[in-house]
Amino acid sequence: MSSLRVGLIVVQALANHWACTPPNPTLAKDRYHKEELYMLQIAPFVFKIHMTILWICALFETLYLANAAISLPSVSPITSALVCPYGNEARVRVTPMFTIGIIAVTLGSYIRLDCFKTLGQLFTFDLTIHPDHKLVTSRFYSYVRHPAYTGSMLLIAGLSFSHLTQGSWLTECGPLRTSGSGFVVMMIWWLWTLAVGVSRAEAEDKQMQKLFADEWDKYATNVPWWFFPGLA
């Protein structure tokens, strides 16, 4: 395993951490979309889970790199058994999918952080109406109506490519070493992310139309896409 891979994973974990940390607290009394299926309302909780898992992966890959670099006879067998008990540590490496994943997470994090800044106090992880709510149509919101979800999808895709494909600690040494298990987790994770994005986008559109009426209709006509211009 190269130091480049570990360095990129740490940077990726930091970017994901910033993009998955709520910029503002949610006030329960201001929430809507509470009638939806519970599994579609737990995105903030899932963010915390995958944030933690990503830091664990970064820790184990860093431990292995340190173990290989120091190579103390009395310690190396112990740490090797801890970080890669099944002996496939040589297969943990930088791959094209890993590189694509790093790029996707970086881009997704940038989009989400820009949305945090653009919306300011209006941005909460749970769907809410702020007392001073206004319709924001600048920055990424001038291209798609829900760019923060675009960022989330890029994050999930990037993390999947980096950690659920061959060459990652999870698939070579960790709990997803069984052939095909990483792909199954990836599909479940991606389908859930897409379902959450669509559900929340529909709810937000309805709420904004109620609040802003003609102003919203004009915006929705000018910006017809939810997540990706020309695609969806």
VEXTORKOL-292478 format. One line per 2 residues: number of its first residue (from 0); their letters; for each residue z, x, y of N, C-alpha, C. Coordinates in nm, 2 decimals. Example, Ala and Ser with C-alpha at 12.3 -4.5 7.8 and 13.67 -1.06 7.14 Angstrom:
0> as> 0.78 1.32 -0.57 0.78 1.23 -0.45 0.78 1.32 -0.33 | 0.71 1.28 -0.22 0.71 1.37 -0.11 0.79 1.29 0.00 .
This chain:
0> ms> 0.00 0.09 -0.12 0.00 0.00 0.00 0.00 0.09 0.12 | -0.08 0.06 0.22 -0.09 0.14 0.34 0.01 0.09 0.45 .
2> sl> 0.04 0.18 0.54 0.13 0.15 0.65 0.05 0.05 0.74 | -0.08 0.05 0.74 -0.16 -0.04 0.82 -0.13 -0.18 0.78 .
4> rv> -0.13 -0.21 0.65 -0.11 -0.34 0.61 0.03 -0.39 0.65 | 0.13 -0.31 0.63 0.27 -0.35 0.67 0.28 -0.37 0.82 .
6> gl> 0.22 -0.28 0.90 0.22 -0.30 1.05 0.15 -0.43 1.09 | 0.04 -0.47 1.03 -0.03 -0.59 1.06 0.05 -0.71 1.02 .
8> iv> 0.12 -0.70 0.90 0.20 -0.81 0.86 0.32 -0.84 0.95 | 0.38 -0.73 1.00 0.49 -0.75 1.10 0.44 -0.81 1.23 .
10> vq> 0.32 -0.77 1.28 0.26 -0.83 1.40 0.23 -0.97 1.37 | 0.17 -1.00 1.25 0.14 -1.14 1.22 0.26 -1.23 1.21 .
12> al> 0.37 -1.17 1.16 0.50 -1.25 1.15 0.55 -1.28 1.29 | 0.54 -1.18 1.38 0.59 -1.20 1.52 0.50 -1.31 1.59 .
14> an> 0.37 -1.30 1.57 0.28 -1.40 1.64 0.31 -1.54 1.58 | 0.32 -1.55 1.45 0.35 -1.68 1.39 0.49 -1.73 1.44 .
16> hw> 0.59 -1.64 1.45 0.72 -1.68 1.50 0.71 -1.74 1.64 | 0.64 -1.68 1.73 0.63 -1.73 1.86 0.56 -1.86 1.86 .
18> ac> 0.45 -1.87 1.79 0.37 -1.99 1.79 0.44 -2.11 1.72 | 0.54 -2.08 1.63 0.61 -2.19 1.56 0.75 -2.22 1.61 .
20> tp> 0.78 -2.16 1.73 0.91 -2.18 1.79 0.90 -2.29 1.90 | 0.97 -2.40 1.89 0.95 -2.51 2.00 0.98 -2.45 2.14 .
22> pn> 0.88 -2.48 2.23 0.91 -2.43 2.37 1.01 -2.52 2.44 | 1.02 -2.64 2.39 1.12 -2.74 2.46 1.19 -2.82 2.35 .
24> pt> 1.31 -2.86 2.38 1.38 -2.95 2.28 1.32 -3.09 2.28 | 1.34 -3.16 2.17 1.30 -3.30 2.16 1.42 -3.39 2.18 .
26> la> 1.40 -3.49 2.27 1.50 -3.59 2.30 1.47 -3.71 2.20 | 1.56 -3.74 2.12 1.53 -3.85 2.02 1.49 -3.98 2.08 .
28> kd> 1.55 -4.01 2.20 1.51 -4.14 2.26 1.37 -4.15 2.31 | 1.31 -4.03 2.33 1.17 -4.03 2.38 1.06 -4.02 2.27 .
30> ry> 1.11 -4.02 2.14 1.01 -4.00 2.03 0.93 -4.12 2.00 | 0.81 -4.10 1.96 0.73 -4.21 1.90 0.67 -4.16 1.77 .
32> hk> 0.59 -4.24 1.70 0.53 -4.20 1.57 0.63 -4.19 1.46 | 0.74 -4.26 1.48 0.85 -4.25 1.38 0.83 -4.35 1.26 .
34> ee> 0.73 -4.43 1.27 0.70 -4.53 1.16 0.61 -4.46 1.06 | 0.55 -4.35 1.08 0.46 -4.28 0.99 0.54 -4.23 0.87 .
36> ly> 0.47 -4.20 0.76 0.53 -4.15 0.64 0.61 -4.03 0.67 | 0.73 -4.01 0.61 0.82 -3.91 0.64 0.76 -3.77 0.62 .
38> ml> 0.68 -3.75 0.52 0.61 -3.62 0.49 0.52 -3.58 0.60 | 0.47 -3.68 0.68 0.39 -3.65 0.80 0.46 -3.62 0.93 .
40> qi> 0.59 -3.64 0.92 0.68 -3.62 1.04 0.76 -3.49 1.03 | 0.74 -3.41 0.93 0.83 -3.29 0.91 0.77 -3.16 0.94 .
42> ap> 0.66 -3.17 1.02 0.59 -3.04 1.06 0.69 -2.94 1.12 | 0.78 -2.98 1.22 0.87 -2.87 1.27 0.95 -2.81 1.16 .
44> fv> 1.00 -2.88 1.06 1.08 -2.83 0.95 0.99 -2.73 0.87 | 0.87 -2.77 0.84 0.78 -2.69 0.76 0.75 -2.56 0.83 .
46> fk> 0.73 -2.57 0.97 0.71 -2.45 1.04 0.83 -2.35 1.02 | 0.95 -2.40 1.02 1.07 -2.31 1.00 1.06 -2.25 0.86 .
48> ih> 1.02 -2.33 0.76 1.01 -2.27 0.62 0.91 -2.16 0.61 | 0.79 -2.19 0.66 0.69 -2.08 0.64 0.71 -1.96 0.73 .
50> mt> 0.78 -1.98 0.85 0.82 -1.87 0.93 0.92 -1.78 0.85 | 1.01 -1.84 0.78 1.11 -1.77 0.70 1.04 -1.69 0.59 .
52> il> 0.95 -1.76 0.52 0.88 -1.70 0.40 0.80 -1.58 0.45 | 0.74 -1.60 0.56 0.65 -1.49 0.62 0.74 -1.36 0.65 .
54> wi> 0.86 -1.38 0.70 0.94 -1.27 0.73 0.99 -1.21 0.60 | 1.02 -1.29 0.50 1.06 -1.23 0.37 0.95 -1.15 0.31 .
56> ca> 0.82 -1.20 0.32 0.71 -1.12 0.27 0.70 -0.99 0.35 | 0.72 -0.99 0.48 0.71 -0.87 0.56 0.82 -0.77 0.52 .
58> lf> 0.94 -0.83 0.49 1.05 -0.74 0.45 1.02 -0.67 0.32 | 0.98 -0.75 0.22 0.95 -0.69 0.09 0.84 -0.59 0.09 .
60> et> 0.73 -0.61 0.17 0.62 -0.52 0.18 0.67 -0.39 0.25 | 0.76 -0.41 0.35 0.81 -0.29 0.42 0.90 -0.21 0.33 .
62> ly> 0.98 -0.28 0.25 1.07 -0.21 0.15 0.99 -0.13 0.05 | 0.88 -0.18 0.01 0.80 -0.11 -0.09 0.73 0.01 -0.02 .
64> la> 0.68 0.00 0.10 0.62 0.11 0.17 0.73 0.22 0.19 | 0.85 0.18 0.23 0.95 0.28 0.25 0.99 0.35 0.12 .
66> na> 0.99 0.27 0.02 1.03 0.33 -0.12 0.92 0.43 -0.16 | 0.79 0.40 -0.14 0.69 0.49 -0.18 0.69 0.62 -0.09 .
68> ai> 0.72 0.60 0.04 0.72 0.71 0.13 0.84 0.81 0.10 | 0.96 0.75 0.08 1.08 0.83 0.06 1.08 0.89 -0.08 .
70> sl> 1.05 0.81 -0.18 1.04 0.84 -0.32 1.16 0.93 -0.37 | 1.28 0.87 -0.35 1.40 0.94 -0.41 1.42 0.90 -0.55 .
72> ps> 1.43 1.00 -0.64 1.44 0.97 -0.79 1.55 0.87 -0.82 | 1.66 0.88 -0.75 1.78 0.80 -0.79 1.77 0.66 -0.73 .
74> vs> 1.68 0.64 -0.63 1.67 0.51 -0.57 1.54 0.44 -0.60 | 1.43 0.51 -0.61 1.30 0.45 -0.62 1.29 0.35 -0.74 .
76> pi> 1.34 0.38 -0.86 1.33 0.28 -0.97 1.40 0.15 -0.94 | 1.51 0.16 -0.86 1.59 0.04 -0.83 1.51 -0.05 -0.73 .
78> ts> 1.46 0.02 -0.62 1.38 -0.06 -0.52 1.25 -0.11 -0.57 | 1.19 -0.03 -0.66 1.06 -0.08 -0.72 1.09 -0.20 -0.81 .
80> al> 1.19 -0.20 -0.88 1.23 -0.32 -0.96 1.26 -0.44 -0.88 | 1.31 -0.41 -0.76 1.35 -0.52 -0.67 1.23 -0.58 -0.60 .
82> vc> 1.14 -0.50 -0.55 1.03 -0.55 -0.47 0.91 -0.58 -0.55 | 0.89 -0.52 -0.67 0.78 -0.55 -0.75 0.82 -0.54 -0.90 .
84> py> 0.89 -0.63 -0.95 0.94 -0.61 -1.09 0.84 -0.62 -1.20 | 0.72 -0.66 -1.17 0.61 -0.68 -1.27 0.51 -0.56 -1.27 .
86> gn> 0.54 -0.46 -1.18 0.46 -0.34 -1.19 0.32 -0.35 -1.13 | 0.29 -0.44 -1.04 0.15 -0.45 -0.98 0.15 -0.40 -0.84 .
88> ea> 0.25 -0.32 -0.80 0.26 -0.28 -0.66 0.13 -0.21 -0.61 | 0.06 -0.14 -0.70 -0.06 -0.06 -0.66 -0.17 -0.16 -0.61 .
90> rv> -0.16 -0.28 -0.66 -0.26 -0.38 -0.62 -0.24 -0.45 -0.48 | -0.12 -0.42 -0.43 -0.09 -0.48 -0.29 -0.17 -0.39 -0.19 .
92> rv> -0.26 -0.45 -0.12 -0.35 -0.37 -0.04 -0.42 -0.45 0.07 | -0.49 -0.39 0.16 -0.57 -0.45 0.26 -0.70 -0.50 0.20 .
94> tp> -0.73 -0.63 0.21 -0.85 -0.68 0.16 -0.93 -0.75 0.27 | -1.06 -0.78 0.25 -1.13 -0.86 0.35 -1.06 -0.99 0.39 .
96> mf> -1.01 -1.06 0.29 -0.95 -1.19 0.31 -0.82 -1.17 0.40 | -0.75 -1.06 0.37 -0.63 -1.03 0.45 -0.67 -1.01 0.59 .
98> ti> -0.77 -0.94 0.62 -0.82 -0.91 0.75 -0.86 -1.03 0.82 | -0.93 -1.12 0.76 -0.97 -1.25 0.82 -0.85 -1.33 0.85 .
100> gi> -0.75 -1.33 0.76 -0.62 -1.40 0.78 -0.55 -1.35 0.91 | -0.55 -1.22 0.93 -0.48 -1.16 1.04 -0.55 -1.21 1.17 .
102> ia> -0.68 -1.21 1.17 -0.76 -1.25 1.29 -0.73 -1.40 1.32 | -0.73 -1.48 1.21 -0.71 -1.63 1.23 -0.57 -1.66 1.28 .
104> vt> -0.47 -1.59 1.23 -0.33 -1.61 1.28 -0.32 -1.56 1.42 | -0.38 -1.45 1.46 -0.38 -1.41 1.60 -0.44 -1.51 1.69 .
106> lg> -0.56 -1.56 1.65 -0.63 -1.65 1.74 -0.55 -1.79 1.74 | -0.50 -1.83 1.63 -0.43 -1.96 1.63 -0.30 -1.95 1.71 .
108> sy> -0.23 -1.83 1.70 -0.11 -1.82 1.78 -0.14 -1.81 1.93 | -0.25 -1.75 1.97 -0.29 -1.74 2.11 -0.32 -1.88 2.16 .
110> ir> -0.39 -1.96 2.08 -0.42 -2.10 2.13 -0.29 -2.18 2.14 | -0.20 -2.17 2.05 -0.08 -2.25 2.06 0.01 -2.21 2.18 .
112> ld> 0.02 -2.08 2.20 0.10 -2.03 2.31 0.04 -2.07 2.44 | -0.09 -2.07 2.45 -0.16 -2.11 2.57 -0.14 -2.26 2.59 .
114> cf> -0.13 -2.34 2.49 -0.10 -2.48 2.50 0.04 -2.50 2.55 | 0.13 -2.42 2.50 0.27 -2.43 2.54 0.28 -2.41 2.69 .
116> kt> 0.21 -2.31 2.74 0.21 -2.28 2.88 0.14 -2.39 2.97 | 0.03 -2.43 2.92 -0.05 -2.53 2.99 0.02 -2.67 3.00 .
118> lg> 0.09 -2.71 2.90 0.16 -2.84 2.90 0.30 -2.82 2.96 | 0.36 -2.70 2.96 0.49 -2.68 3.01 0.59 -2.77 2.95 .
120> ql> 0.67 -2.85 3.03 0.78 -2.93 2.97 0.73 -3.05 2.89 | 0.60 -3.07 2.90 0.55 -3.19 2.82 0.53 -3.15 2.67 .
122> ft> 0.53 -3.02 2.64 0.51 -2.98 2.50 0.63 -2.98 2.42 | 0.64 -3.08 2.32 0.75 -3.08 2.22 0.69 -3.09 2.08 .
124> fd> 0.76 -3.04 1.98 0.71 -3.04 1.85 0.70 -3.18 1.79 | 0.80 -3.26 1.82 0.79 -3.40 1.79 0.72 -3.48 1.90 .
126> lt> 0.65 -3.59 1.86 0.57 -3.66 1.96 0.67 -3.74 2.05 | 0.66 -3.71 2.18 0.75 -3.77 2.28 0.67 -3.81 2.41 .
128> ih> 0.73 -3.89 2.49 0.68 -3.93 2.62 0.78 -3.88 2.72 | 0.73 -3.79 2.81 0.82 -3.73 2.91 0.83 -3.83 3.03 .
130> pd> 0.94 -3.84 3.10 0.95 -3.93 3.22 0.84 -3.90 3.32 | 0.80 -3.78 3.33 0.70 -3.74 3.43 0.57 -3.70 3.36 .
132> hk> 0.54 -3.78 3.26 0.42 -3.74 3.18 0.29 -3.75 3.26 | 0.20 -3.66 3.23 0.07 -3.67 3.30 -0.04 -3.62 3.20 .
134> lv> -0.16 -3.66 3.23 -0.27 -3.62 3.14 -0.32 -3.49 3.18 | -0.32 -3.39 3.08 -0.36 -3.26 3.10 -0.50 -3.24 3.04 .
136> ts> -0.59 -3.19 3.12 -0.73 -3.17 3.08 -0.79 -3.03 3.10 | -0.70 -2.94 3.13 -0.75 -2.80 3.16 -0.73 -2.71 3.04 .
138> rf> -0.78 -2.58 3.06 -0.77 -2.48 2.96 -0.84 -2.53 2.83 | -0.77 -2.51 2.71 -0.83 -2.56 2.59 -0.84 -2.71 2.58 .
140> ys> -0.77 -2.78 2.66 -0.78 -2.93 2.66 -0.91 -2.98 2.72 | -0.98 -2.89 2.78 -1.11 -2.93 2.83 -1.22 -2.92 2.73 .
142> yv> -1.19 -2.86 2.61 -1.29 -2.85 2.50 -1.26 -2.94 2.39 | -1.13 -2.95 2.35 -1.09 -3.05 2.25 -0.96 -3.12 2.29 .
144> rh> -0.93 -3.24 2.24 -0.82 -3.31 2.29 -0.68 -3.27 2.23 | -0.69 -3.20 2.11 -0.57 -3.16 2.05 -0.57 -3.01 2.00 .
146> pa> -0.59 -2.92 2.10 -0.60 -2.78 2.07 -0.48 -2.71 2.00 | -0.36 -2.76 2.02 -0.25 -2.71 1.95 -0.26 -2.72 1.80 .
148> yt> -0.32 -2.84 1.76 -0.34 -2.86 1.61 -0.45 -2.77 1.56 | -0.55 -2.74 1.65 -0.65 -2.64 1.62 -0.58 -2.50 1.59 .
150> gs> -0.49 -2.47 1.67 -0.41 -2.34 1.65 -0.33 -2.35 1.52 | -0.27 -2.46 1.49 -0.19 -2.48 1.37 -0.28 -2.46 1.25 .
152> ml> -0.40 -2.52 1.25 -0.49 -2.51 1.14 -0.54 -2.36 1.12 | -0.56 -2.29 1.23 -0.60 -2.15 1.22 -0.48 -2.07 1.16 .
154> li> -0.36 -2.10 1.20 -0.24 -2.04 1.15 -0.23 -2.05 1.00 | -0.24 -2.18 0.96 -0.22 -2.21 0.81 -0.33 -2.14 0.73 .
156> ag> -0.46 -2.15 0.78 -0.57 -2.08 0.71 -0.55 -1.93 0.71 | -0.50 -1.87 0.82 -0.48 -1.73 0.82 -0.37 -1.68 0.73 .
158> ls> -0.26 -1.75 0.73 -0.15 -1.72 0.65 -0.19 -1.73 0.50 | -0.27 -1.84 0.47 -0.31 -1.86 0.33 -0.40 -1.74 0.29 .
160> fs> -0.50 -1.70 0.37 -0.59 -1.59 0.34 -0.51 -1.46 0.32 | -0.41 -1.44 0.40 -0.34 -1.31 0.40 -0.24 -1.30 0.29 .
162> hl> -0.18 -1.42 0.25 -0.07 -1.41 0.16 -0.08 -1.49 0.03 | -0.19 -1.57 0.02 -0.21 -1.65 -0.11 -0.33 -1.61 -0.18 .
164> tq> -0.39 -1.49 -0.15 -0.51 -1.44 -0.22 -0.47 -1.31 -0.28 | -0.56 -1.25 -0.36 -0.54 -1.13 -0.43 -0.51 -1.01 -0.33 .
166> gs> -0.42 -0.93 -0.36 -0.38 -0.82 -0.28 -0.26 -0.83 -0.20 | -0.20 -0.95 -0.20 -0.08 -0.98 -0.13 0.05 -0.96 -0.22 .
168> wl> 0.16 -0.94 -0.15 0.28 -0.92 -0.23 0.32 -1.05 -0.31 | 0.29 -1.17 -0.25 0.32 -1.29 -0.32 0.25 -1.31 -0.45 .
170> te> 0.12 -1.27 -0.45 0.03 -1.29 -0.57 0.03 -1.17 -0.66 | 0.07 -1.05 -0.62 0.07 -0.94 -0.71 0.21 -0.91 -0.76 .
172> cg> 0.31 -0.93 -0.68 0.45 -0.90 -0.73 0.55 -1.02 -0.72 | 0.51 -1.12 -0.64 0.61 -1.22 -0.62 0.59 -1.35 -0.71 .
174> pl> 0.64 -1.46 -0.66 0.64 -1.58 -0.74 0.50 -1.64 -0.77 | 0.40 -1.60 -0.70 0.27 -1.66 -0.72 0.17 -1.56 -0.79 .
176> rt> 0.23 -1.48 -0.88 0.15 -1.38 -0.95 0.06 -1.45 -1.06 | 0.10 -1.57 -1.11 0.02 -1.64 -1.21 -0.12 -1.68 -1.15 .
178> sg> -0.22 -1.65 -1.23 -0.36 -1.67 -1.18 -0.38 -1.81 -1.13 | -0.43 -1.83 -1.02 -0.46 -1.96 -0.96 -0.35 -2.03 -0.89 .
180> sg> -0.23 -1.98 -0.90 -0.12 -2.05 -0.83 -0.13 -2.04 -0.68 | -0.18 -1.92 -0.63 -0.19 -1.91 -0.49 -0.29 -2.01 -0.43 .
182> fv> -0.40 -2.03 -0.51 -0.51 -2.12 -0.46 -0.45 -2.27 -0.46 | -0.37 -2.30 -0.56 -0.31 -2.44 -0.56 -0.22 -2.46 -0.44 .
184> vm> -0.14 -2.36 -0.41 -0.05 -2.37 -0.30 -0.13 -2.38 -0.17 | -0.24 -2.30 -0.16 -0.32 -2.31 -0.04 -0.38 -2.44 -0.02 .
186> mi> -0.43 -2.51 -0.13 -0.50 -2.64 -0.11 -0.40 -2.74 -0.07 | -0.28 -2.74 -0.13 -0.17 -2.84 -0.10 -0.13 -2.82 0.05 .
188> ww> -0.11 -2.70 0.09 -0.07 -2.67 0.22 -0.17 -2.71 0.32 | -0.30 -2.68 0.29 -0.41 -2.71 0.39 -0.43 -2.87 0.40 .
190> lw> -0.43 -2.94 0.28 -0.44 -3.08 0.29 -0.33 -3.15 0.36 | -0.21 -3.10 0.35 -0.10 -3.15 0.42 -0.11 -3.13 0.57 .
192> tl> -0.16 -3.01 0.61 -0.18 -2.97 0.75 -0.28 -3.06 0.81 | -0.39 -3.08 0.74 -0.50 -3.17 0.79 -0.45 -3.31 0.80 .
194> av> -0.38 -3.36 0.71 -0.32 -3.50 0.71 -0.23 -3.52 0.83 | -0.14 -3.42 0.85 -0.05 -3.42 0.97 -0.13 -3.42 1.10 .
196> gv> -0.23 -3.33 1.11 -0.31 -3.32 1.23 -0.38 -3.45 1.27 | -0.44 -3.51 1.17 -0.51 -3.64 1.19 -0.42 -3.75 1.23 .
198> sr> -0.31 -3.76 1.15 -0.21 -3.87 1.18 -0.15 -3.85 1.32 | -0.12 -3.73 1.36 -0.06 -3.71 1.50 -0.16 -3.73 1.61 .
200> ae> -0.29 -3.68 1.58 -0.39 -3.70 1.68 -0.42 -3.85 1.71 | -0.43 -3.93 1.60 -0.45 -4.07 1.62 -0.33 -4.13 1.70 .
202> ae> -0.21 -4.10 1.67 -0.09 -4.15 1.74 -0.09 -4.11 1.88 | -0.12 -3.98 1.91 -0.12 -3.94 2.05 -0.23 -4.00 2.13 .
204> dk> -0.35 -4.02 2.07 -0.46 -4.08 2.14 -0.42 -4.23 2.18 | -0.36 -4.30 2.09 -0.32 -4.44 2.12 -0.22 -4.44 2.23 .
206> qm> -0.12 -4.35 2.23 -0.02 -4.35 2.33 -0.07 -4.31 2.46 | -0.16 -4.21 2.47 -0.22 -4.17 2.60 -0.31 -4.28 2.66 .
208> qk> -0.38 -4.35 2.57 -0.46 -4.46 2.62 -0.38 -4.57 2.68 | -0.26 -4.60 2.62 -0.17 -4.69 2.68 -0.11 -4.65 2.82 .
210> lf> -0.09 -4.52 2.83 -0.03 -4.47 2.95 -0.13 -4.45 3.06 | -0.25 -4.40 3.03 -0.34 -4.36 3.13 -0.47 -4.45 3.14 .
212> ad> -0.49 -4.54 3.05 -0.60 -4.64 3.05 -0.73 -4.58 3.09 | -0.79 -4.61 3.21 -0.92 -4.57 3.24 -0.93 -4.41 3.25 .
214> ew> -0.83 -4.35 3.30 -0.83 -4.20 3.31 -0.84 -4.14 3.17 | -0.77 -4.20 3.07 -0.78 -4.15 2.94 -0.92 -4.18 2.88 .
216> dk> -0.97 -4.30 2.90 -1.10 -4.33 2.85 -1.21 -4.24 2.90 | -1.20 -4.20 3.03 -1.30 -4.11 3.08 -1.28 -3.97 3.02 .
218> ya> -1.16 -3.93 3.00 -1.14 -3.80 2.94 -1.19 -3.80 2.79 | -1.16 -3.90 2.72 -1.20 -3.91 2.58 -1.35 -3.91 2.56 .
220> tn> -1.42 -3.97 2.66 -1.56 -3.97 2.66 -1.62 -3.83 2.69 | -1.56 -3.76 2.78 -1.60 -3.63 2.82 -1.57 -3.52 2.71 .
222> vp> -1.45 -3.55 2.64 -1.41 -3.45 2.54 -1.39 -3.53 2.41 | -1.49 -3.55 2.33 -1.49 -3.64 2.22 -1.43 -3.58 2.09 .
224> ww> -1.40 -3.45 2.10 -1.36 -3.38 1.97 -1.21 -3.36 1.97 | -1.15 -3.38 1.85 -1.01 -3.36 1.83 -0.97 -3.21 1.82 .
226> ff> -1.04 -3.14 1.73 -0.99 -3.01 1.69 -1.09 -2.89 1.72 | -1.22 -2.92 1.68 -1.32 -2.82 1.69 -1.44 -2.87 1.75 .
228> pg> -1.49 -2.82 1.87 -1.61 -2.87 1.94 -1.73 -2.88 1.84 | -1.79 -3.00 1.84 -1.91 -3.02 1.76 -1.88 -3.05 1.61 .
230> la> -1.76 -3.03 1.57 -1.73 -3.05 1.43 -1.63 -3.17 1.40 | -1.52 -3.17 1.46 -1.42 -3.27 1.43 -1.33 -3.29 1.55 .
